[in-house]
Amino acid sequence: MKTIKEAASEYVGDKEAFIDGVKFAHRWISVEDELPESNRVVLVKNDRDRKSVGWYIQVYTDWVIAEFPSSTKEFGNVIHWRPIELPPAPKEACARRRKPQKYKN
């Protein structure tokens, strides 16, 4: 995996803007400043610096942590979150695959 500086050296545009953009994308967002949209899967971090995947449910004003779906108490208080790119849903992934050919007997 390339470092930020190595990737910036291959970037044709403004290298400082590229580095600033990468740093921005890697920042943790405080739950006091902003919450993700409801049901959006994000990375979460608790007050003990433990990280996991979870989502915020606005109706219940509570988090669901993937490791502990029945209780967020085991994970602790979510204090930061960060957006993540999820792979395409299986239906979308299947649509991109080549369709099987029909063979004549």
Buried (B, 14 or more C-beta within 10 A) or exposed (E): EEEEEEBBEEEEEEBEEBBEBBEEEEEEBEBEEEBBEEEEBBBBBBEEEEEBBBBBEEEEEEBBBEEBEEEBEEBBEBBBBBEEEEEEEEEEEEEEEEEEEEEEE
